[in-house]
Amino acid sequence: MIAALFAVLGGVFFWMVFVAVRSREIKARGWGFSTRTYSRDSEPFWYWLTFSSYLVCAVWATSFAVLAARHSAG
């Protein structure tokens, strides 16, 4: 169960990274319901900071999913 949750979470973050690479824009979630969009051309610092944060989250969530799946199977 927890492995599936982390796998879905990793998939969501990988999808957000993929969309950011394809569109050259990334959506950043703020506090509450606010959403900001950063462009790679006009705001490169915030774009790459958000991009790298999402990528780290995607890798960690996927790693936790694999570890949880191996732990529950073994």
HELIX and SHEET records of a PDB file:
HELIX    1   1 ILE A    2  SER A   23  1                                  22    
HELIX    2   2 PRO A   44  ALA A   73  1                                  30    
SHEET    1   A 2 GLU A  25  ARG A  29  0                                        
SHEET    2   A 2 THR A  35  SER A  39 -1                                        
END                                                                             
